[in-house]
Amino acid sequence: MQTGHKKELPRRSRYYQSVADVSTTPTSSQYPNLPDNILIFICTFDPFDRNFPRYTFQYTCQEAGHQLKLEDGSLRIFLNTATTKFSSLDQKLQALYHYLQKYLFFRGS
């Protein structure tokens, strides 16, 4: 859970993703056995100031117009729970946002 707006969040996510890879993969493991790695940051602020309820990042090829994905099994998701524009999300994720806003982030406000 990220409660303070930190400009180093993208690099922090890179670090956490690498730590997760190292900690979940035995030394003698083959690369095809490397597990998928989904890193989710729940933010009480908009981490990229675009007012999206969710930011999903995967490695893509710029020369292919981002149509070619690296498909290395890594995915980073940043949830912007401060938004009020979450109608594009599925109902379960909307319920999570409502819960977090009501019971965790805005107590006493």
Backbone as a printed PyTorch tensor [residue, N CA C, xyz], in Angstrom:
tensor([[[  0.8500,  -1.1620,   0.0000],
         [  0.0000,   0.0000,   0.0000],
         [  0.8990,   1.2280,   0.0000]],

        [[  0.6390,   2.1270,  -0.9180],
         [  1.4090,   3.3660,  -1.0390],
         [  0.5140,   4.5160,  -0.6060]],

        [[  0.9040,   5.2180,   0.4540],
         [  0.0680,   6.2930,   0.9700],
         [  0.6410,   7.6830,   0.7150]],

        [[  1.8700,   7.7620,   0.2510],
         [  2.4680,   9.0540,  -0.0410],
         [  2.9330,   9.1040,  -1.4790]],

        [[  2.6990,  10.2210,  -2.1330],
         [  3.0840,  10.3610,  -3.5400],
         [  4.6110,  10.4080,  -3.6210]],

        [[  5.1760,   9.4190,  -4.2450],
         [  6.6270,   9.3380,  -4.3520],
         [  7.0160,   9.2470,  -5.8160]],

        [[  7.8670,  10.1670,  -6.2440],
         [  8.2350,  10.1930,  -7.6520],
         [  9.1040,   9.0040,  -8.0520]],

        [[  9.6870,   8.3010,  -7.0710],
         [ 10.5190,   7.1470,  -7.4040],
         [  9.7170,   5.8470,  -7.4820]],

        [[  8.4120,   5.9210,  -7.4530],
         [  7.5600,   4.7380,  -7.4800],
         [  7.8290,   3.8140,  -8.6720]],

        [[  8.0330,   4.3120,  -9.8950],
         [  8.3470,   3.3950, -10.9960],
         [  9.6180,   2.5760, -10.7510]],

        [[ 10.6530,   3.2030, -10.2560],
         [ 11.8990,   2.4650,  -9.9920],
         [ 11.7460,   1.5520,  -8.7790]],

        [[ 10.9630,   1.9820,  -7.8180],
         [ 10.6890,   1.1250,  -6.6730],
         [  9.9590,  -0.1360,  -7.1380]],

        [[  9.0310,   0.0130,  -8.0710],
         [  8.3000,  -1.1450,  -8.5820],
         [  9.2460,  -2.0940,  -9.3160]],

        [[ 10.1950,  -1.5420, -10.0370],
         [ 11.1990,  -2.3700, -10.7230],
         [ 12.0040,  -3.1720,  -9.7080]],

        [[ 12.4090,  -2.5250,  -8.6330],
         [ 13.1690,  -3.2000,  -7.5850],
         [ 12.3490,  -4.3250,  -6.9620]],

        [[ 11.1100,  -4.0380,  -6.5770],
         [ 10.2640,  -5.0560,  -5.9560],
         [ 10.0210,  -6.2320,  -6.8970]],

        [[  9.8890,  -5.9420,  -8.1760],
         [  9.6680,  -7.0200,  -9.1300],
         [ 10.9000,  -7.9250,  -9.2120]],

        [[ 12.0800,  -7.3270,  -9.2110],
         [ 13.2990,  -8.1400,  -9.2700],
         [ 13.4920,  -8.9450,  -7.9870]],

        [[ 13.1750,  -8.3600,  -6.8450],
         [ 13.2800,  -9.0770,  -5.5750],
         [ 12.3200, -10.2670,  -5.5710]],

        [[ 11.1140, -10.0640,  -6.0710],
         [ 10.1420, -11.1610,  -6.1300],
         [ 10.6470, -12.2750,  -7.0370]],

        [[ 11.2400, -11.9170,  -8.1680],
         [ 11.7820, -12.9310,  -9.0740],
         [ 12.8650, -13.7570,  -8.3880]],

        [[ 13.7810, -13.0900,  -7.7280],
         [ 14.8930, -13.7840,  -7.0810],
         [ 14.3890, -14.6690,  -5.9410]],

        [[ 13.4290, -14.1830,  -5.1800],
         [ 12.9740, -14.9360,  -4.0110],
         [ 12.0670, -16.1110,  -4.3520]],

        [[ 11.4840, -16.1370,  -5.5420],
         [ 10.5670, -17.2250,  -5.8950],
         [ 11.1590, -18.2220,  -6.8790]],

        [[ 12.3980, -18.0210,  -7.2640],
         [ 13.0020, -18.8930,  -8.2710],
         [ 14.2630, -19.5520,  -7.7150]],

        [[ 14.2760, -20.8940,  -7.6630],
         [ 15.4910, -21.5800,  -7.2040],
         [ 16.6700, -21.3070,  -8.1430]],

        [[ 17.8620, -21.3150,  -7.6090],
         [ 19.0700, -21.0230,  -8.3720],
         [ 19.2290, -21.9180,  -9.5970]],

        [[ 18.9060, -23.1820,  -9.4750],
         [ 19.1000, -24.1270, -10.5780],
         [ 17.9140, -24.1740, -11.5450]],

        [[ 16.9530, -23.3290, -11.3540],
         [ 15.7420, -23.3450, -12.1850],
         [ 16.0320, -22.9020, -13.6140]],

        [[ 15.3250, -23.4860, -14.5540],
         [ 15.4310, -23.1060, -15.9590],
         [ 14.5350, -21.8830, -16.2130]],

        [[ 14.8990, -21.0530, -17.1830],
         [ 14.1380, -19.8380, -17.4620],
         [ 12.6710, -20.0970, -17.7980]],

        [[ 12.3360, -21.1490, -18.5350],
         [ 10.9160, -21.3930, -18.7960],
         [ 10.1020, -21.6500, -17.5220]],

        [[ 10.7930, -22.0340, -16.4350],
         [ 10.1080, -22.2940, -15.1680],
         [  9.9680, -21.0510, -14.2990]],

        [[ 10.4910, -19.9410, -14.7640],
         [ 10.3570, -18.6930, -14.0190],
         [  8.8740, -18.3440, -13.9210]],

        [[  8.3390, -18.1930, -12.7120],
         [  6.9010, -17.9330, -12.5840],
         [  6.5310, -16.5270, -13.0560]],

        [[  5.2870, -16.3820, -13.4840],
         [  4.7840, -15.0410, -13.8140],
         [  4.8630, -14.1810, -12.5650]],

        [[  5.0660, -12.8990, -12.7720],
         [  5.2380, -11.9720, -11.6710],
         [  4.2860, -10.8050, -11.8790]],

        [[  3.2800, -10.7250, -11.0400],
         [  2.3270,  -9.6130, -11.0970],
         [  2.5170,  -8.7970,  -9.8330]],

        [[  2.9110,  -7.5570, -10.0040],
         [  3.1590,  -6.6540,  -8.8880],
         [  2.0260,  -5.6290,  -8.8580]],

        [[  1.3560,  -5.5370,  -7.7230],
         [  0.2190,  -4.6120,  -7.6000],
         [  0.5200,  -3.6110,  -6.4970]],

        [[  0.4560,  -2.3390,  -6.8530],
         [  0.5840,  -1.2530,  -5.8870],
         [ -0.8040,  -0.6580,  -5.6760]],

        [[ -1.2600,  -0.6230,  -4.4470],
         [ -2.5140,   0.0410,  -4.1180],
         [ -2.1370,   1.4170,  -3.5950]],

        [[ -2.5070,   2.4440,  -4.3540],
         [ -2.1020,   3.8170,  -4.0260],
         [ -3.2980,   4.6330,  -3.5510]],

        [[ -3.0700,   5.4390,  -2.5300],
         [ -4.1160,   6.3430,  -2.0360],
         [ -4.0630,   7.6780,  -2.7710]],

        [[ -3.3310,   7.7250,  -3.8520],
         [ -3.1410,   8.9210,  -4.6670],
         [ -3.0280,   8.4730,  -6.1130]],

        [[ -3.0800,   9.4100,  -7.0260],
         [ -2.9360,   9.0980,  -8.4460],
         [ -1.4440,   9.0840,  -8.7790]],

        [[ -0.8520,   7.9110,  -8.9870],
         [  0.5990,   7.8390,  -9.1340],
         [  1.1540,   8.4620, -10.4080]],

        [[  0.3210,   8.6370, -11.4320],
         [  0.8210,   9.1840, -12.6960],
         [  0.0200,  10.4010, -13.1680]],

        [[ -0.8300,  10.9100, -12.3070],
         [ -1.5780,  12.1540, -12.5550],
         [ -2.3650,  12.1610, -13.8630]],

        [[ -2.9670,  11.0340, -14.2160],
         [ -3.8010,  10.9610, -15.4250],
         [ -5.2630,  10.6330, -15.0870]],

        [[ -5.5590,  10.4430, -13.8270],
         [ -6.8910,  10.1260, -13.3280],
         [ -7.4470,   8.8090, -13.8700]],

        [[ -6.5680,   7.8710, -14.1930],
         [ -7.0220,   6.5290, -14.5440],
         [ -7.2270,   5.7700, -13.2280]],

        [[ -8.2250,   4.9340, -13.1490],
         [ -8.4070,   4.1570, -11.9170],
         [ -7.3560,   3.0610, -11.7700]],

        [[ -6.8130,   2.6090, -12.9050],
         [ -5.8060,   1.5600, -12.9020],
         [ -4.7980,   1.8490, -14.0120]],

        [[ -3.5290,   1.6420, -13.7010],
         [ -2.4520,   1.7650, -14.6830],
         [ -1.8020,   0.3860, -14.7890]],

        [[ -1.7770,  -0.1770, -15.9900],
         [ -1.2240,  -1.5090, -16.2030],
         [ -0.0320,  -1.3960, -17.1440]],

        [[  1.1030,  -1.9150, -16.7120],
         [  2.3290,  -1.8160, -17.4900],
         [  2.8680,  -3.2000, -17.8360]],

        [[  3.2110,  -3.3730, -19.1170],
         [  3.9100,  -4.5530, -19.6070],
         [  4.9760,  -4.0550, -20.5710]],

        [[  6.0100,  -4.8480, -20.7490],
         [  7.0470,  -4.4690, -21.7030],
         [  6.5330,  -4.6510, -23.1300]],

        [[  6.6900,  -3.6050, -23.9320],
         [  6.2890,  -3.6690, -25.3380],
         [  7.3890,  -3.0900, -26.2070]],

        [[  7.3230,  -3.3920, -27.4990],
         [  8.3120,  -2.9140, -28.4520],
         [  7.8480,  -1.5800, -29.0470]],

        [[  8.6130,  -0.5430, -28.8380],
         [  8.2640,   0.7850, -29.3500],
         [  8.2390,   0.8140, -30.8720]],

        [[  9.1640,   0.1040, -31.5040],
         [  9.2440,   0.1080, -32.9680],
         [  8.0270,  -0.5630, -33.6040]],

        [[  7.3640,  -1.4280, -32.8750],
         [  6.1780,  -2.1150, -33.4000],
         [  4.8970,  -1.4240, -32.9590]],

        [[  5.0240,  -0.1650, -32.5700],
         [  3.8390,   0.5700, -32.1270],
         [  3.2050,  -0.0370, -30.8900]],

        [[  4.0110,  -0.6260, -30.0610],
         [  3.5820,  -1.2610, -28.8210],
         [  2.6360,  -2.4380, -29.0590]],

        [[  2.5880,  -2.9470, -30.2870],
         [  1.7540,  -4.1070, -30.6010],
         [  2.4780,  -5.4210, -30.3180]],

        [[  3.7960,  -5.3620, -30.1580],
         [  4.5950,  -6.5490, -29.8770],
         [  4.9640,  -6.5410, -28.4060]],

        [[  4.4710,  -7.5450, -27.6820],
         [  4.7630,  -7.6420, -26.2580],
         [  5.9250,  -8.5910, -26.0390]],

        [[  6.7350,  -8.2760, -25.0600],
         [  7.8730,  -9.1210, -24.7170],
         [  7.4060, -10.4660, -24.1400]],

        [[  6.2720, -10.4730, -23.4800],
         [  5.6890, -11.6810, -22.8800],
         [  6.6860, -12.4140, -21.9900]],

        [[  7.2940, -11.6540, -21.0840],
         [  8.2540, -12.2290, -20.1410],
         [  7.5960, -12.6500, -18.8310]],

        [[  6.2810, -12.5240, -18.7530],
         [  5.5630, -12.9420, -17.5610],
         [  5.5040, -11.8920, -16.4740]],

        [[  5.9630, -10.6720, -16.7730],
         [  5.9260,  -9.6250, -15.7530],
         [  4.8140,  -8.6240, -16.0630]],

        [[  4.2030,  -8.1450, -15.0050],
         [  3.0990,  -7.1980, -15.1270],
         [  3.1130,  -6.3290, -13.8790]],

        [[  2.9570,  -5.0410, -14.0620],
         [  2.8750,  -4.1130, -12.9310],
         [  1.5590,  -3.3690, -13.0310]],

        [[  0.8450,  -3.3440, -11.9290],
         [ -0.4500,  -2.6690, -11.8710],
         [ -0.4200,  -1.6780, -10.7180]],

        [[ -0.8400,  -0.4710, -10.9940],
         [ -0.9480,   0.5660,  -9.9780],
         [ -2.4270,   0.9300,  -9.8780]],

        [[ -3.0160,   0.7390,  -8.7090],
         [ -4.4160,   1.0730,  -8.5010],
         [ -4.5030,   2.4590,  -7.8790]],

        [[ -5.2080,   3.3450,  -8.5390],
         [ -5.4060,   4.7120,  -8.0710],
         [ -6.7350,   4.7600,  -7.3320]],

        [[ -6.7050,   4.4710,  -6.0400],
         [ -7.9540,   4.4050,  -5.2840],
         [ -8.4880,   5.7790,  -4.9030]],

        [[ -7.7710,   6.8350,  -5.2460],
         [ -8.2500,   8.1840,  -4.9620],
         [ -9.2330,   8.6700,  -6.0270]],

        [[ -9.3470,   7.9620,  -7.1250],
         [-10.2140,   8.3960,  -8.2140],
         [-11.6880,   8.1610,  -7.8890]],

        [[-12.5340,   8.9040,  -8.5510],
         [-13.9740,   8.6590,  -8.4750],
         [-14.4760,   8.1200,  -9.8070]],

        [[-13.5590,   7.9470, -10.7470],
         [-13.9030,   7.4700, -12.0910],
         [-13.5150,   6.0050, -12.2380]],

        [[-14.2250,   5.1200, -11.5510],
         [-13.8690,   3.7160, -11.6590],
         [-14.9760,   2.8650, -12.2600]],

        [[-15.8710,   3.4760, -13.0250],
         [-16.9500,   2.7140, -13.6620],
         [-16.4250,   1.7520, -14.7270]],

        [[-15.2250,   1.9830, -15.2430],
         [-14.6540,   1.0900, -16.2540],
         [-14.1120,  -0.2060, -15.6440]],

        [[-14.0180,  -0.2660, -14.3250],
         [-13.4970,  -1.4510, -13.6520],
         [-14.6090,  -2.4640, -13.4200]],

        [[-14.2230,  -3.7320, -13.2630],
         [-15.2480,  -4.7380, -12.9730],
         [-15.8150,  -4.5010, -11.5720]],

        [[-16.9670,  -5.1140, -11.2910],
         [-17.6970,  -4.8340, -10.0520],
         [-16.9130,  -5.1920,  -8.7990]],

        [[-16.1340,  -6.2580,  -8.8460],
         [-15.3690,  -6.6560,  -7.6580],
         [-14.2900,  -5.6240,  -7.3330]],

        [[-13.6410,  -5.0980,  -8.3600],
         [-12.6240,  -4.0840,  -8.1310],
         [-13.2620,  -2.7710,  -7.6740]],

        [[-14.4210,  -2.4420,  -8.2170],
         [-15.1520,  -1.2570,  -7.7570],
         [-15.5020,  -1.3980,  -6.2770]],

        [[-15.9140,  -2.5900,  -5.8710],
         [-16.2540,  -2.8310,  -4.4600],
         [-15.0210,  -2.6490,  -3.5780]],

        [[-13.8570,  -3.0950,  -4.0490],
         [-12.6210,  -2.9000,  -3.2980],
         [-12.3210,  -1.4120,  -3.1370]],

        [[-12.4610,  -0.6520,  -4.2130],
         [-12.2170,   0.7920,  -4.1510],
         [-13.1620,   1.4480,  -3.1460]],

        [[-14.4420,   1.1030,  -3.2090],
         [-15.4170,   1.6690,  -2.2600],
         [-15.0240,   1.3350,  -0.8210]],

        [[-14.6490,   0.0880,  -0.5870],
         [-14.2460,  -0.3320,   0.7460],
         [-13.0350,   0.4580,   1.2280]],

        [[-12.0020,   0.5260,   0.4010],
         [-10.7890,   1.2370,   0.7990],
         [-11.0640,   2.7090,   1.0700]],

        [[-11.8570,   3.3320,   0.2140],
         [-12.1580,   4.7450,   0.4040],
         [-12.9790,   4.9750,   1.6660]],

        [[-13.9060,   4.0980,   1.9340],
         [-14.8050,   4.3000,   3.0770],
         [-14.1670,   3.9240,   4.4060]],

        [[-13.4670,   2.7950,   4.4510],
         [-13.0210,   2.2660,   5.7280],
         [-11.5540,   2.4650,   6.0630]],

        [[-10.7280,   2.6810,   5.0680],
         [ -9.3080,   2.7880,   5.3730],
         [ -8.7430,   4.1770,   5.1930]],

        [[ -8.9930,   4.7790,   4.0500],
         [ -8.3090,   6.0290,   3.7190],
         [ -8.9660,   7.2680,   4.2840]],

        [[-10.2670,   7.2360,   4.4460],
         [-10.9530,   8.4600,   4.7800],
         [-11.6290,   8.4100,   6.1430]],

        [[-11.0950,   7.6230,   7.0540],
         [-11.6280,   7.5810,   8.4100],
         [-11.4310,   8.9250,   9.0770]],

        [[-12.4870,   9.3660,   9.7010],
         [-12.3960,  10.6150,  10.4260],
         [-12.4300,  11.8520,   9.5710]],

        [[-12.6180,  11.7060,   8.2360],
         [-12.6530,  12.9020,   7.4130],
         [-14.0670,  13.3210,   7.1390]]])
